[in-house]
Amino acid sequence: MKNLMYKGFASMALLAVALSACGNATPQVVVNTVVVKETSVVKETQVVESTKIVNQQTVVTATPAPTANPYNDQAPIVVWIDAARKPMMDLWIKTHPDQAKLVKYEIVDRGQFASKVLLFNNSGSGWPDVVFAEPSIVMDVADAAHDYPGDLTPWVDPAIIKQFVPGALDPCYTPDKKLLCLRNDLAPNVLYYDKIQMDKFGYKVPTTWEEYQALGDKVAQEHPGYVLGTADNEPTFYMWASGCPVAHPLSLSEVVINAEDPKCVRVAQMIDHMVANGSLSNLGPFDPKYIALGNQNKILMMVCAAWCGDYVYNGTYYKTGTSQVSEGRLGVALPLKWQSDDKAYTGNWGGAAWMVSKHTQNPKLAVSIAVYMTTDIDVTQIVGTMPAYGPAADAWAKKLDSNKLYAFNPFPIFKQAAGMVNPEFTDVVRYDLIQGFKPFLTAVEQKKPTVDTLKDVQSTLVDLAQKQGYDVKTSMP
């Protein structure tokens, strides 16, 4: 995942499992009929290759013949998935024997998908009909050069769309409200905390970032060596929650980038303060030394995605079979709020989706697979991350009742956090945010002031965005 990859994580099989859980338009005919006494004139407007328009007028009998269907419900389709989706695809085949003969699925590296689409566009064939990928990749292939995903709005029942968890489909919509994908799973960032240690030390869980920093001062003085998380992490963790405007698309060709905005500066100042006093680690979340802190119950809290409890804390920070896995140790709290903001916001770290090609000759079948994969209760429980579809998410939540890792069922927190993702910052852009924030992250690792790097971050991000064809603005219009 372009914007969800973390340097050095490729070798981490655990993260790979968790995160994986995580052209030209097809001709269409629009018929307008004008009745003239005993006859009628049928005007056909056929859109060919997105640009050429052919108009015809044919005199027919008073009842015009039905328009020919430009699609073929018996056309075979190809589905591209990753290895984690294979059991889901196998279940679809088992439960749809009559249609299975039309479907071929392939396990591919979706990181190469954007470049492959350009090759398919050049040859005029080869596009897969359905693809599993992150919303960022969906938007990668939605620009004029790739022009791959089709608008699902006409094909998906609005009643189904309404049942997705609030905010879940936001990354799938273009600025002009075309629905280019259906979310498979969700990964909103929340605040995890060690309830046993926090209670032991008499600390309250903060509700604002200002309280978070103040608690850091207290921990640094009273319990040096304990941390409230790590600063060497994705910009989604802190910058997204702050509304730092470095990835705000106005359209598929325009984006707002201003890394020197006050909402970015306040994050850098907080991180610099907490790294300096030792209450915020400068190590990455999968650095062996940081994992050792977790093994010693010294990570008092950490901002991380909804999947981190089961896939990071359980088995990585808290080793199975040791005294660290005390029943009810892990608490989960809502994202923190900046005092000057009207409400709290958060970001995503993961969460993939299904998209359908606008080139498919069998959209009925292609879309039905995407809908099945995201809404069928049985199939959505296979991978184990939080489903994006409301009823499926509710079914998944019941499993957490018996999970002894948590102090309480965290699902209500996860579900509410999914609707708190900040619209002012998104990874659904065609440039790499991690690469753009490299000067910032390097400063964190070296324990140097990150505030001093924001100018470099700005120039790096602008350069990356312009290379992807964006017209960059520094403020909202």
N, C-alpha and C positions, 0 to 999 in steps of 0.2 A: 504494500500500500504506500503510494507515493508520499503522502503527508502524514502517515501514521507510523512510518518506519522510524526506529530509534537506533542510532549508531551502535553497533556491536550486538544488536538483538538477533541478528540473523541466525546465530548459532544456538539461540535459546529455543528449544523445541516447545517448551511450555508456553512462551509468548506466541509462538507461531500458531499453536492450537487455539489460543484464546482469541487472537486477532482474526483468525480465519473464520471463527464462529460468526468470529465476527463476520457520406455517399449521396446518393440521389434518391429523391422521394419516390415511393411506389406509386405508379399512375392511379389516380382516382377519378371517377366520373361523377359529376354533380348534374342532376337533371332538373331543369325548370320547364314546366309545361304551361303554355298559354292556350286556352280553349277558344277556338274560333268556329262558331256554329257547329257544323257536323265534323269538322276536322280539328286538329290541333297541331301546333308547331312545337317540336321538341328541340331545345337548345342544349347541346352537350358541350360542357367545358371540361376538357381533359388536361390535367396537369402532368406534363412529361418532363422528367429529369429536373424537377423543381423550378424550371424557368420558362420552358417553351409552352405556350398555350395555343390550343387548336380549337376553334369555334366552328360548329357545324349546325345547320338547320335542316331538318327533314320533315316533310309533311307526312303525317300518318293518320290513321283513323282516329275517331273521337276518343278512344281509350288507348293511350300509348303503351307500348310493350315495356315490361319491366327492364330496368337498366341491368346490363350484364354485370355479374359480380367479378371485380378485378382480382379476387383472391381465389385460392383453391384449398378447400377444407381437407383435401386428401394429400396435399403437398407435404413431403417429408421435411423435418426440421432438425437442426443441430443445436445442442445445448452445451455451452462451455461452463465447467464448474471447477472447483478445486477438490483436493482429496477428501476434505472434511464433509463435502456435500454429497459424496458418493452414496452413503446410506440413505440420504433423503431422495436422491434420484432413483435408487433401487426400489424404494417404497412406492414412489409414483408409478413406476413400471408395473409393480406387483398389483397395485390397486386400479390400474387403467389398462388391462390387457388388450382391449379393442383398439386403443390408440398407440400402444407401445411400439407397434410395428413401424410407425411413422417417425419415431424419435431415435436419434443417435446422440449419445452424450460423450464428451471428451474432457479429460482432466488436463488443464492447461495452466500456464503461468500468466495470470491476468496482468501482471506488471508489464508485460510486453504487448498488451492488447492495443493500446493507442497506435503504436507503430504498425501493427498488423492491419489495422483498419485502413491506414493510408495505402498499404499494398493492395488490399481488396478493392479500394476505390479506384486505383489505377487500372486494375485488371477487369473491374466491373463484375466481379463474382467472388464467392468465398466467404461472405459474411456469415457468422453464426447467427442463429435466430434468437437465442436467449443466452444471456451472459450473467454470471454471478460476479459482482465486483463492488468495490466501495463507491459511495456517491461521488467522491473526488474523481475516480476513473470515469464514471458516467459523464461528468461534466468535461473531462478531458476530451471525450470523443463527441461532444455535442456542439463544438464550434463549427464554423463554416467549412474548415478544411476536412474535418472528419465526418460530420453530419450523419452520425450513426443511429442514436436511439430514437425510437418513435414515441410520440405522445400517447400515453396510456389513457388519458382522460376519456376518450370516446369508447374505450373497450372495457373499462372496469366499472362495475356497479358503484355509484356514489355511496350507497349504503355500506359497502365494504370499506371504501376509503374513509368514511366517517368513524369506523371502528378501530382504526389504528390509534395507538397511544398518542395523545396530543403532542404535537411537535415532531413526531417520528418521521413524517414525510417531508418536512421542511427542506432537508438537503436534496430532495429529489425534484423539487420545483425549480424551474428557470425563473428569472426575473419577470418574464411575461406569462407566468403561471402555467406552463406546460409541465405535465407530470411525466418525468422521464424514467422513473424507477419506483419500485416498491421495496421498502426497507425490510430486510431479513431479521436483523437483531439490533439492539440498542446498546450504547456504551456511554451514557452520560457520566461525567466525573462527579463524584460525591466525596465527602470527608469521612474517611475511615479513622477510627480511634481505638486504642487499647483500653477498653472499659475497666479492666481489672487494675491496670497501672494508674489510670487517671483517677479512679476512686481511691486508690491507695495513697496517692499524693495529694488528694483533695482538690484536684483541678476540675474546672467546669469546661465543657465543650464550648468553644467560641462560636458566635453567630455572625461576627463581622471580621473582615481582614485586619482591622485595627486591633480587635481583641486577640486575634491570632498572633500578631506581632508582639503584643504586650505579654501574652502567655509565653512566647519565645524568650523574652527578657527574663521572665520568672524562672523558666526551666534552666536557662543558661546559668543563673545564679544559684538555684537550689539543687539542681540535678544535672550538672554538667556531664556531657556524654550522651544524654537522651536528645532525640531530635523530633521535630514536628513535620518531617518529610524531607524531600530532596528538591534542590533548585535546579539540578542538572537533568532537566526533563523537557518534555514537549512544551512548546509555547501554548498549547491548548490548556495546560493545567492552570496557568496563572493569567496569561495575556488574554485568552479567550474570555475568562470569567470577568476580566476588567473591561472588556469592550475595546481593547486596543485595536484601532482600525488599520490593520495591515492585510486584510483579506476580505474586503467587503465588495462583492461584485454588484455593479449596477446593471450590468447586462452580460452577455457572453463575450463582449469585447471591451468592457470598461470595468475598472476596479479602483477602489479607494485604498491607498496605502499611505500611512503617516505614522511611522514608528517613533516619532518624537512627540506624538500627541500626549497630553497630560495623563491619559488613561494607560499609556504604556510606561510613562515615567514613574508613576506611583508604584507600579509593580516592581520595576528595577530598583527603586529606592528601598522597598520592603525587603526584597531578596538580598540586597547588599547589606542591609542592617542585620538580617538574621544569619546570613552566612558568616559575617564578621564575628558574631558572638557565639557561633557554633550551634544554634538551635535549629538551623536548617542546613542539611548536609549538602556538600558540593559534589557528592558521588551520585552516579546514576542508580536507578532503582534496582538494577540487576548487577551492579558491581558487587563482587564477593565481599568486600568490606561492608557495604551497606546491608547485604543479606545477613551478615554476621550480627549487625545491630538488631535485625528482626529476630534472629535466633536467641538473642539475649533479652528480648522484650524491651528494647530501648527505642523502638519506633513508637512514640506516643500517639502520633496521628500522621496521616498522609492523604493528600488528594490523589485519587485514582479512579479508574473507570468501574462501571458496575460489575464487570467480570473479575476484577482484581481480588475480591474476597475468595472466591473459589479457586482461582487460577494463579494467584500470586501469594497471598497470605497463607492459604492452605497448602502446605507442602514446600513452600519456599522460605517465607519468613517464619512460619510456625511449622516446624518439622513434625510430621506424623509419628506418633509413638513416643513423644517426649512430653515432659511436663508443661511445655509451652502451649500445647493444645488444651488449654483449660476450657471447660465448657462455658460458653457465653463470654469469651474474651473479646470478640470483635464487635464493636459498635459502628453504626453508620449514621451520619448526620447530613442534613441538606447542605448544598453549596453555600459558601459564605458570601456576605454582602459587603460592599463598600458603603460606608456611612453616608456618603454624599449621593449614592445612587438611589433610584426609586425602588429597586428590588434587587434580589440576588440573581446572578446569572451563573452559568457554567459552560463547559465545553464537552466535546466528544473525544474519546480515544478508542476508536474502533466503530463497529457497526456497519455491516455491508448491505447489499441490495441486489435486486434482480432487474435487469432491463431487457427490452425487446427491440430487435432491429426494425428500423423503418423499411428495410428491404425484404422482410419476410413475406413469403407468398401465402403463409398460413397463420395470420395473426390470431385467429380464434384459438388455435391450439397453443401457440406460443404464449399468449397472454394467460391462458388457463393454467399453464405450468407455473408461471410467475405468481399467479394468485394462489395456487395450491401450496407452493413452497413457503409462502409468507403467512397463510391463514389457516391451513389444516392443523388441527390441534396435535395430532400424532407426529406429523413430520417436523413441526416446529420445536418439539421437545428433544429431538435426537442429539443435536450438538451441545445444548446445555446452557447457552447464553440467553439473555433476556430477549424474548421475541418482541417484535415491533407491533404486532397485531394484538389489540386489546384482549380479546377472549383467550388467545394463546398465551399471552403474558400472565393472565390471571391463573391459568392452569399451571404454568411454570412456577408461579409464586407459591403454590401449595407445597412444592417440594422443599421450600426453604423453611417450612415449619419444623421439619425434623433435622435440619442442619445444625449440629451442635457447635459449629464454629461461631455462630452469631449470638449476640446477647439477646436479640429479638429478630423477628422476621423483617429484613430490610426492604422488602418489595415496595411498600408505600413510599419510601424515600426514593428508591430507584425510579418509580413511575412518575413521581412529582418532578424529579430532577430532569427527566427526559423532556419535560415541557419548559425547562428553564434555560435551554441552550441559547446563548447570546447570538442574536441575528447580526450583530455588528462585527462578528469575527467568524470566519468559517474556513474549513479546509477544502471546501468544494470550489477550488480554483485550480488553474492549470500550471501552477508553479509550486516548487517545493519549499514549504515553510521552514522545515528543519534546516535546509541549506541556507535559507535567507537569514535565519537566526544563529548561524554558526559563530559569528563574532561574539554574540551575547553568551552562548553556551561555553565558548572557549574561555571567556572571562570568568564564568562561574567555576569552571574546573580549576582555574589558576588563582581563584579567590581574589580577583581584581574587580574593580567597580564596573558593574554592567551598565550603569547609566551612561558611561562614557562611550559605549559601543552602539548606542541607538542610531546615531548618524550613519555609521557603517551598515547597520542592519537595514536602514532605509534605502541606501543606495544599492545594496545587494538585492533586496526584494524588488525594487523598481526595475533593475536590470533583468532579473529573472522573469518578471511579468511581461516586460516589453518583448523579450525573446519569444514569449508564447502568444504574442499578438495583441496584448492588452494595451489600451489607452489608459494611462495611469493618472488618477486624480489624487490630490493630497487632502481633499475635504469633500464632504457630502454636498451635492449640488443644492 
